Amino acid sequence: MRSVKLPRLVPSRPVPPPPPAPGEVLAAAEGLRVRLGGRPVLDGVDVEVRAGEVLALVGPNGAGKSTLLGALAADVPAAEGVVRVHGRPVADWSAHELALRRAVLPQSASLSFPFAVAEVVRMGRAPWAGGDREDEDDTAVAEAMARTEVTDFAERPFSSLSGGERARVALARVLAQRAPLLLLDEPTAALDLRHQELVLRLCRQRARAGDAVVVVLHDLALAAAYADRVALLRSGRIAAGGPPSEVFAEGLLSEVYDQPVEVFPHPRTGALLVVPHREP
């Protein structure tokens, strides 16, 4: 019998998502409950992340901010409820498909090998390898490094950098990925004043370009100045959500943080300032 040679089947590569429409929901949690180590961390959280906006997750330590970010990234499993990215439950996406749709900045960045800074940033382009947009790699890497001001030490080993420099390189990797949903966990924690402002300006720029940005912040003044919406978490639940002008009320913040605060507008810009109440 004559053998028949079958054609070799080549797995198709995941298709990148089209540019999101303004206001499109790129990530959502519905009735989300998360348990870690047998302990409830999130309890019935509902939240939506929309294209064109910066959503800040704020609240005291242990409120569940990083866990919520991890759940939206599909890195933390839900005990109950559902998390959707681009309209589909996260479990329905492959890891590669997710990488084309969301980029994640964890709280800390560490590498076991002495990669140069430029190599670390280029890691953000891994989801595009072999695809139609691979020719954008050099441009994406150079642009991300310039925006985070790390170009001058591109050839230095990542391990030789200060904490703030590492944080900026890690952010450059996320920007180079060019995913439409950015999930950033305390991106300003290790940064000086200048670079805190730089990072939040980059968040605003990405939102204006049509992306969705979720950022965990402890500095309420930064959240008030740069976020379109905030979700105020307390004990694993969202105590309030909406524009900073609505959520950042003295009474509510004083109760959630168990610390009296004062909220007043900046005399020049009108942006809300949140400071602890101090006796003279």
Disulfide bonds with the S-S distance in Angstrom:
none
